[in-house]
Amino acid sequence: MRTHTTAPEFDPALIARHDTAGPRYTSYPTAPQFHAGFDEAALRAAIQSSNDAAVPRPLSLYVHVPFCFSPCFYCGCTRTITRDPAHADTYLQRLQKELALIAPQFDRHRPLRQLHFGGGTPNFLDISRMRALFGSIAHHFNVNRDAPREYGIEIDPRYADGTYIRELAALGFNRVSVGIQDFDPRVQAAVNRVQSVEQTREILDAARDSGFDSTSVDLIYGLPRQTLDGFDRTLDAVIALSPDRMAVYGYAHLPHLFKAQRQIDDGDLPDPSTRLALFGRALEKLCGAGYVYVGMDHFARADDELVRAQREGTLQRNFQGYSTHGDCDIIGLGVSSIGRIGNTYSQNARDLAGYYAALDSGRLPVARGLMLNEDDLIRRALIGELMCHGELHLPAFGALHRLNFTDYFAAEMERLRKLAGDDLVTLEADTIRVTSRGRLLLRNIAMCFDAYLSVPSEAPRYSRTI
């Protein structure tokens, strides 16, 4: 299989022509399709089925820590703003209850291959609280620090230091993701996140010095008061910090969904052409500095395992984005967290009151989810191939899923032919291949095969594809 190994082609006019909103496809079907009919009994049945597989999958655990010390106005995550550590203790008590309920459902021999703490601000938990939680996870699941593993955590460097990072390494964390967004002081003031280069460097240096396998940073383009000159300076500063991976996300301004975004003055947002130019500048500078564009706003060093997996055709995609451990069953722990067990998705209650109430009554806090049907599974596999590897061999895919590709996807291929007219894809006799011009529009290409996008009311839920 030939996979994405060449730099994408940045064409602002082409991208503007295909400017639309669409899913990021960390799952298919996407979260708007989840429903309350998928309940605790359905989740327990899915877990039992996964245990009974001939070769049970390894496990991945996502832990959501919803608390933040102060609001970042761009944020669309589930979080609670507080400086009271007692909130963390109340939450940790419920996490312990959830662990005690969910962990015994899984075969103890299944290794915990992947662990990710997200938020909110995971480092809202001081090291003693983090140590207690990590110890409980190790008690309930098969944690082996000598086996291949990916244990990551998101860090806000305004509320952590090198000592905290070294303590995380001692617990077993080996990957860190640091939020930056932009170093421009005017932008930081506009989004209520003032953070210095020095604070960020301390975290990254401590992670490398204490043996973390990977460091990653997040940037956002399209924020209020961003300019090309200011973003240039941010990119130069970030390149000098030398992380292993970078994510450069487009800001999704959805104030009707996210209350904090109402603090942003619409007039301060860059116009569409400037927004595109900001991403173009990131693409140019990061590729010029030796980073490889993996896809979907993600960059990594040429020797990074994401890049190697993409070249070898083993890259996968899940709720944490691109992954080399996409074969795991994912357990969502904490408020609003999403899991993927076998051919199901499940999401916990999205508010603390509902999450606490379920656990206090002895129930798993699953609030909604989805059992995938055969068509969902076929389309999930297809979209995953396009998003991760940029090509699809039609006879092989048809044989694997026992279908005639041309007949099954006749309407979808008509939609795809329109994108082929703009050279986003090439349609050969037996292969769909994403071109260098199409690499930045992977979401648009995948949308051709999404069976749920005919519902107009869902469009406002999604961000712009670039």
N, C-alpha and C positions, 0 to 999 in steps of 0.2 A: 504493500500500500504506500503510495506517495502521500505525504502529509504536509501540513503548513511548515515550510522551512524558509520561505522568502518573505521579505518585508512587504507589508501591505502598501498599496498605492493610495495616497491621500489626494482626493479630488473634491474640493469644496462644492463645486457646482453639482457634481454627481450626488454627493451626500445630501445636499439641500433638496435635490429632486426627490429623494426617498425619505425625507424627514417625516417621521410618524412616531407614534407611541407603540410600544410593544413589550412583551415579556423578556426577561433576562434568561429564562429557561434554565434556572438552577433546579427546576423540576418540570416535568410534563406528566399530566396536566398541571397547570399552575395553581397557586393557592386560591384564587377566586372560585375554583371549582370544588373546593372542599365543602362538605356539608355536615350538618349536625346528626344526620342519620348514621354516620360512622362513630360508634361510641366505644366505651370501655370494653364491652364484650367483643367487639370486632377487633380491637387492638390485641386483646389477649389471644384470640384465635389466630391472628396473624403471627404473633410471637411463637405460638406452639407449632404452627406450620413451618416457620423458619428453623426451629430447633429440630424438626423431623426431616429436614432436607438430607439428602445423601451425604453432602459435604456442607455442613452449616457455615454460613459466612462469618468472618470475623466481625467485631463490633466497633462502632464509632459512637462516641458520646458527645453531644453538644450540651453545654451548660450555659443557660442564660442568666446573667447577673444584671438586673434591670436598673440599678441605681446609678445616678450621676450626681456629682457635686454641684454642677451648674449646667444650664441648658446651652447646647450648641444650636443655633437657630435653624441650621440647614437640616437637622436630624429628622429622620422618619422612623426611627427605631422605637420599639416598646421600651419606655424607661420612665423612672420616677426620680424627680429632682429632690434631693435631701442631703443634708450634712450630718444627720443623726445616725450614728452607727447602730443604734438600737433597731432601726429598720432592717439592717443586715442580719441581726441576730434572729429576728422574727422570721425572716425569709429563709435563713439557713435551717431553722427548725423544720420548715415545710419541705425543703430540699431533702433533709434526712428522711422524712416520712415518705417522700416520693421514691427515693432510692430503696428504702425498705420494701416498698410495694412492687417496684418494677424489676429490680435486679433478680429476685428469685424466679421470675418468669423465664429467664434465659439460662440455657445450659452453661454451667460454670466453666466448662472447658473452652468455651469460645473466647479467644483472646481480645482484649481491648486494644485494638491496633491504632485507633485514632481518638483523640480527645481535643475538644476545642472549647475554650471559655470565651463567650462573646457578650455583648451588652448593647446598651448601657456601658458601664465602665467596670470591667472585671476587677481592676485594681482598687475599686471601692472597698473590697475586702482586704483588710490588713493581713500581714503575713501569718499571724496566729490563726485567724479565721480561715485563710486559704489553706493552711496546713491541716486544719481539722477537716475541711471539706475534701481535700485531696486524699487524706487518710481514709475517709469513709468510702470514697470511690474505690480505693485500692482494696478495702475490706470486702466490698460487694461484688467487684468484678475481677477478672483475671488480668492483672497488671503485671507485666514482665519487662523490667527496664533493660534487660539484656537482649530482648527480641526487637526486630524492626518495629518502630512506632513513630507516630507523629502527634505529639502533645503540644498544642499551641494555645496562645492566649493573646487577646487584644489588650493593648496598654495605652492609656492616656498619660503621656510623659509629664504632664503638669502635676500629677499626683503620685509619682513613683520616683525612685532613685536607683542608683546602681546596686545598693545593698538589697533592695527589694527584688531586683532581677536575679541576683546571685542566689537568693533564697529560693526563688522559683526554680532555678536550675537544680538546686539540691533536691527539690521535691520530685523532679522528673520532667519538667517542661523542657522542650528542645526547639520550639519555634515561637517567635514573637512577631506580632504585627503592631506597628505603631501608627496611630493616626496623626497626620500632619495637616492635610487639606490645602493650606497655603501659608507661607511665611510672611506674606506682605502685611504690614501692620494695619493698613486701611481695610483690607479684607478681613483680617482677624477681628477687628473692632466691629465690623458690620455683622459678623456671624457669632459674636460673643465667645470667641475661642482665641485667647492671646497666649501664644506658645513660642518659646525661643528655640533657635537652632541648638543652643547649648544644652537645653533640657532634653532635646531629642537625641543629640549625640551621646549623652551620658547613658541613656537606655540602650542604644544600639551597641555602643562600645562594651558595656557591661555584659550584654547578651553574648557577644562574640568571645569576650574574655572568659566567661564562665561555661563555655562549651555548647551554646545553642547551635543547632545545625543550620538554622535559617533565620534571616531577619527580613522583614517586609515592611513597607510603608504605604500609606494611602494618601493620595491627592484627590482633589475635586476641582474640575473646571466648570465654569458657568456660575460661579459664586458672585454675590454682589461686590461691585467695585473692582473686580479683576480686570487687569490690563495685560497686554502682551509683554510689556517691559517688566511689570511686576512678576508675572508668572515665569518669565525668563530667569529672573533672579532666584525664584523659588526652585526651579528645576536645576539650576547650577548648584544651589546649596544642597539639594537632595542627592544629586549625583556625587557630590563630594563626600556625603555620608556613606555612600557605597553599600546600600542594602542589597540583598540577594534578589529580592523581588520588589516590584512596584505595581500598585493598582492606581489607575487614573480614571476616576469615575466622572460621569457627567451628572451635574446637580439636577435633581428632579424637583422642580418647584410645584408642589401640590398642596397649597395652603388649605384647600377645602378638606384635605385628609389629615394634615399634620399641623396641629395648632401652633407649634413653635415657629413654623415658617411664616406665620402672619406678622412676625416681628421684622421680616425682611421687606424693604421698600422695593416694589416691583420696578421702579424707575432706576434702581441701582444695578439691576441685572444686566449683563452684557447682551447686546443685540445678537440675533442669530449668527451673523457673519463673524462677529468677534468670538462668540462661543466656539464655533467651528475652528477658527484660527488658533484658539487656545489649545484645543486638542491636537491640531496639526503641529504646533510648536513642541508639545510634549512628545509626539511620535518622532519628530525629527531629532530632538536632542537625546532622547533615551536610546533610540536605535544607533545614533552616532556615538554614544558612550559605550556601546557594546551589549546593550540589552536586546533580547529577542522578544518580538511581539507574539505572545502566545495566543491571544484572542480576547475578545470581550473586555477590553481596557486593561488587560494584564500583561506585564512585562517581566522577564526573568533573565538572569545571566545565562550565557550559552551553555555552561556546564551544570545548570540547575536541573534537578530531577524532573521538573515539569516539562522543560524543553526536551530532555532525553525521552520522556514518555511520549511526547507528541511525535518525535521522530520515529519512535519504535511502534507507534500505533496503539499504545496502551493508555493514553490519557483519557480520563473520565471527568464527569461533571456532576456535582451534587450541591446541596444547600450551602456549602462553604465555598462554592465556585469550582475552579479547576482543581483536580485532585489526582494523585497517584494511588489513592485508596478508595476509589469509587465503588469497589466491590463489597464494601462493608454494609451491614445493616446499621442504620443510624437511629440512636435513641435520643429523643429530645427531652431534656431535663430543665424544669423551671418554667416560669410564666411565658406564654406565647411561643415556646420552642416547638420546632417541627421535627418529626421523625420520619424515617422511611424504613419500614420493615417488610421485606419481601416485595410483594406487589401492592403495597398500601402506603399511604401517607397519613399521618395523624398530627394534630396540633393541639397543644395544651390551651387552657383558658387564657384569653388575651388580657385579662385584668387581674390584679392581685386579689380582689375580693372573691372572684370566681375560683381562682386557683387555690386560695386558702380554704374556701368552703368545701371543695371536693376532697382535699386531703384530710381535713378535719373530720369528715364523715367516712373516712377509710376508703375512698375511691381514687382511682387514678384520675388525674385532672384533664383527660382528653376531652376536648369540646367539639371537635369536628375532624373530618378526615375524608379519605377516599379509597375505595377499592378499585384498582385499575382493571378495566375490561381488556379484552384481547386487542381491540383497536388502539387503546391507550398505550399498551405495551409496545406495539409495532411502531407507533409514531414516536414514543419516547426513545426507542433505539435509533430510529432514523435521525431525529433531531440531534441526539447525542453524537452521532457520527459526524454530522455536518459541523456542529459547534466545536468539536474537539479536533477533527482531522481534515475537514474541508473537502471530503470526497465520499462518494458512495458508489460501490460496484453493484449495479442493479440485479444481475443474475444471482450473485452470491447472497444478497439481502433477501431476494425473493425466495430462494431455496431455503434459507434459514428460517423464514417465517411462513413458509408454505403458501405463497401467493404469487400471482402474476403481477409484477410490479406495475407494468404499463396499464393494466386494467384497473387495479386497485387504486392507483393514484392518478387516474386520468385527469380529473379536475385540477389537482394540485400541480401536475406537470404543465397545464395550461398557464397557471399563475406563474410558474417558474420560467416559462418561455419569455414572459414579459421582462423578467430580470436578466435573462440571457441576452435580450436585445440591448441592454446597457452594459453587457460584458461583466456582469457580476458573477455569473456562472457559465460554464460551458456544458452543453448537453451532447455527449457523445452517444454512440449506439448503446453502450452498456455502462456508462459512468456519468454521474453528476460531479462536477469538480468546481469548487469555489476558486475564482481568479484572484489575483493580487488586488484588483479593484473591488472585489466583493468581500474581502477579508474584514473590512471595517463595517460591513453591513450584514454580518452573520445573522443578527436578529431578524432582519427583514427576510432573509432567505429561509430561515427556519419557520417564520410565520406562514409561509406558503403551505406548510404541512400541519398547521395547528387547526384541529377540528372545532375549537371552541371560540374562535375569534369572530364569528358571525354575529355575536351578541353586542350591539353597539354600546350598551350601558357599561361594558367592562373597559372600554378604551381609557377613561380617565384614571384608571387604577395604575396605569403603566407609565414609565418614564420614556423620554425620547430615545430612539435607538442610537443616536449619537449626540 
